Amino acid sequence: VNTSPKYTPADNGRLVVADITYIYTREGFAYLSLVTDAYSRYIVGYCLSRSLDAEGPLRAMYMALETYRAYGISTEGMIHHSDRGVQYASKQYTDLLLSQGIRISMTQTGDPLHNALAERMNNTLKNGWLFNEGDMDFRQAEEAVSKSVAMYNNARPHRA
């Protein structure tokens, strides 16, 4: 966890949004799970996974929790918003959120507009920072995602 970003997660009005997006690699699709602090637009957790199971979102959420801990920010009362994907509705994922005092919010219909911040983040990271046209293998894509998140969190102007 980078402890000196330009933009830090908010200590008030805590809302995080989570989503999964596809990253094309030479080896096929990989799945990028993102957890974004809604106030600061800081990506507090991410994970690139080879499958769509709950492990990727769980790893991203664990990273998010560690990021908040690093800044001394409590997750008690935080709201976690996502779509109704089976990963986010899984017992393991919801148990993790509830064990941290995090309230769960999910879209009603699965309409992407109901999780617009997450969808915008997916587009920004993939098309604005990652510059991937399927020419990377999984490991290279992992490195590129890590660099893109670091650049996004630390070098971008805040436009919200």
Secondary structure, DSSP 8 states (H G I E B T S, - for coil): --S--SS---SSS-EEEEEEEEEEETTEEEEEEEEEETTT--EEEEEEESSSSTHHHHHHHHHHHHHHHHTT---TT-EEEE---HHHHSHHHHHHHHHTT-EEEE-SS--GGGGHHHHHHHHIIIIIII---S-S-HHHHHHHHHHHHHHHHHHS----
